[in-house]
Amino acid sequence: MAAKIFYRERTKVGGGKKAPRYKLVAVSGLDMKLYAKHVRKQELDQIASAVGAELVELKVDSKIKGGEDEVEV
């Protein structure tokens, strides 16, 4: 099984801010500790290529992406 790094785009980052836009969600098949929860895409690419892992982007629901944290029951 190939190693995978799962990430998603953060929901509470403003458009013009220079903050890291991605949040690490999970790592599978690697013995690795990650100390940052928010990273830039370029950093994710470098980590994945260094350890030979595949990046998997998790899609964010468009309702949540706008800043609304509503849950359907």
Backbone bond lengths (Angstrom), bond angles and torsions (degrees), N, CA, C in turn:
res aa  C-N    CA-C-N  psi(-1)  N-CA   C-N-CA  omega(-1)  CA-C   N-CA-C  phi
1 M - - - 1.454 - - 1.524 108.97 -
2 A 1.303 115.96 128.26 1.460 121.08 -179.96 1.523 110.55 -74.75
3 A 1.308 115.68 148.44 1.458 120.99 178.47 1.519 109.79 -71.09
4 K 1.331 116.30 143.44 1.464 121.36 -179.57 1.516 109.61 -135.26
5 I 1.333 115.13 142.86 1.457 122.37 174.02 1.523 106.82 -117.82
6 F 1.318 116.73 120.24 1.462 121.99 -178.80 1.525 109.05 -99.21
7 Y 1.316 115.81 134.09 1.463 120.93 -179.56 1.518 109.46 -145.70
8 R 1.337 115.31 163.27 1.461 120.52 175.74 1.513 108.81 -144.56
9 E 1.311 115.71 162.52 1.454 120.84 177.30 1.521 108.97 -75.60
10 R 1.304 116.60 138.15 1.461 120.77 178.88 1.519 109.74 -68.90
11 T 1.330 116.08 149.68 1.461 120.07 -176.71 1.520 113.49 -95.76
12 K 1.320 118.21 -21.05 1.460 120.26 -174.92 1.520 112.87 -112.47
13 V 1.312 117.39 40.05 1.459 122.04 177.22 1.512 107.90 -109.02
14 G 1.318 116.61 128.39 1.457 120.90 178.47 1.519 111.16 -70.32
15 G 1.323 116.24 159.59 1.456 121.10 -176.24 1.509 114.69 -64.34
16 G 1.330 118.70 -44.77 1.456 121.12 -173.94 1.516 114.38 -94.09
17 K 1.303 118.10 -1.13 1.462 120.91 -178.05 1.520 111.04 -74.50
18 K 1.317 115.48 150.38 1.461 120.23 178.91 1.520 110.42 -98.78
19 A 1.314 115.91 47.65 1.459 121.79 178.97 1.530 108.60 -99.84
20 P 1.334 117.07 151.93 1.465 119.50 176.23 1.528 110.24 -58.47
21 R 1.338 116.91 133.74 1.460 121.45 -172.45 1.510 114.89 -93.56
22 Y 1.321 118.99 -9.50 1.458 120.32 -172.93 1.524 111.59 -118.33
23 K 1.322 115.66 147.60 1.461 122.67 179.74 1.525 108.40 -116.72
24 L 1.314 115.98 130.24 1.456 120.55 176.08 1.520 108.75 -74.83
25 V 1.323 116.46 133.36 1.455 120.70 -176.86 1.523 110.72 -109.56
26 A 1.330 118.15 -48.05 1.461 120.71 -177.01 1.525 110.46 -158.59
27 V 1.324 114.83 159.44 1.455 122.27 175.18 1.524 107.30 -132.01
28 S 1.334 116.30 132.88 1.461 121.14 -179.03 1.522 109.72 -126.29
29 G 1.311 116.68 133.20 1.453 121.37 174.66 1.515 114.99 81.29
30 L 1.313 118.20 14.34 1.464 121.73 178.60 1.519 109.67 -129.63
31 D 1.312 115.59 145.04 1.458 120.97 170.87 1.523 105.83 -100.58
32 M 1.337 115.45 83.57 1.454 120.35 -173.08 1.518 109.07 -144.30
33 K 1.319 116.40 140.51 1.458 121.41 174.88 1.522 107.91 -104.34
34 L 1.322 115.84 133.34 1.461 121.54 176.78 1.523 107.64 -113.03
35 Y 1.307 117.19 126.22 1.451 121.05 -176.16 1.527 112.77 -97.51
36 A 1.311 117.74 -17.00 1.456 121.36 179.06 1.518 109.66 -102.64
37 K 1.324 116.54 135.90 1.460 120.24 176.41 1.520 111.32 -92.09
38 H 1.319 116.77 -28.52 1.462 121.28 -179.75 1.517 108.85 -116.38
39 V 1.330 116.38 126.15 1.464 121.13 -177.61 1.528 110.32 -137.27
40 R 1.300 114.64 165.42 1.460 121.53 175.60 1.526 108.60 -89.75
41 K 1.322 116.40 157.66 1.470 121.90 -178.10 1.527 110.52 -60.76
42 Q 1.317 116.32 -40.25 1.460 120.71 179.60 1.535 110.63 -61.21
43 E 1.325 116.81 -38.83 1.460 120.57 178.37 1.532 110.90 -67.06
44 L 1.332 116.78 -41.13 1.462 120.48 176.40 1.522 111.24 -59.66
45 D 1.325 116.71 -44.64 1.463 121.23 179.36 1.530 111.28 -60.73
46 Q 1.331 117.02 -42.54 1.463 120.78 179.97 1.522 111.80 -65.65
47 I 1.329 117.00 -42.43 1.464 120.49 179.08 1.527 110.09 -63.59
48 A 1.330 116.52 -46.25 1.463 121.06 -178.13 1.527 111.28 -62.04
49 S 1.314 117.79 -42.49 1.457 119.51 -179.12 1.529 111.25 -70.82
50 A 1.316 118.39 -32.56 1.457 121.48 -179.90 1.525 112.35 -69.45
51 V 1.329 117.28 -35.43 1.469 120.26 -177.34 1.525 112.46 -102.72
52 G 1.327 117.54 -2.68 1.454 121.33 178.47 1.518 113.22 74.27
53 A 1.318 116.94 35.80 1.461 121.17 -178.23 1.525 110.84 -105.02
54 E 1.314 114.57 159.51 1.461 121.93 176.74 1.524 107.92 -98.00
55 L 1.339 116.65 136.93 1.463 121.28 175.92 1.519 109.34 -90.09
56 V 1.336 116.36 132.23 1.459 122.00 178.66 1.521 107.51 -123.34
57 E 1.347 115.77 114.62 1.471 120.11 179.70 1.519 109.47 -87.48
58 L 1.315 116.46 127.17 1.453 122.36 176.16 1.520 108.14 -90.49
59 K 1.314 117.27 131.68 1.459 121.55 -178.28 1.522 110.39 -78.56
60 V 1.332 115.84 141.16 1.455 122.32 178.40 1.521 108.34 -102.45
61 D 1.325 116.29 134.35 1.462 121.21 178.12 1.523 109.42 -60.46
62 S 1.320 118.05 136.97 1.459 122.06 -176.57 1.523 112.19 -63.23
63 K 1.339 119.26 -27.82 1.459 121.67 177.27 1.523 110.20 -65.03
64 I 1.312 116.41 -42.50 1.457 121.08 -178.38 1.520 110.84 -74.40
65 K 1.319 117.41 -35.54 1.457 121.47 -175.63 1.524 111.89 -61.00
66 G 1.328 117.77 -28.12 1.455 120.84 179.82 1.514 113.47 -76.36
67 G 1.312 118.21 -1.87 1.449 120.93 178.33 1.512 113.13 105.69
68 E 1.318 117.73 -8.83 1.458 121.48 179.17 1.517 108.67 -85.07
69 D 1.312 116.91 123.85 1.452 121.21 178.48 1.526 109.51 -102.22
70 E 1.307 116.71 65.74 1.459 121.29 -179.68 1.524 109.20 -96.65
71 V 1.318 115.16 144.34 1.455 120.63 178.93 1.515 107.81 -121.40
72 E 1.330 116.82 127.67 1.465 120.80 176.91 1.511 108.84 -85.70
73 V 1.334 115.84 138.08 1.456 120.44 179.77 1.493 109.38 -114.90
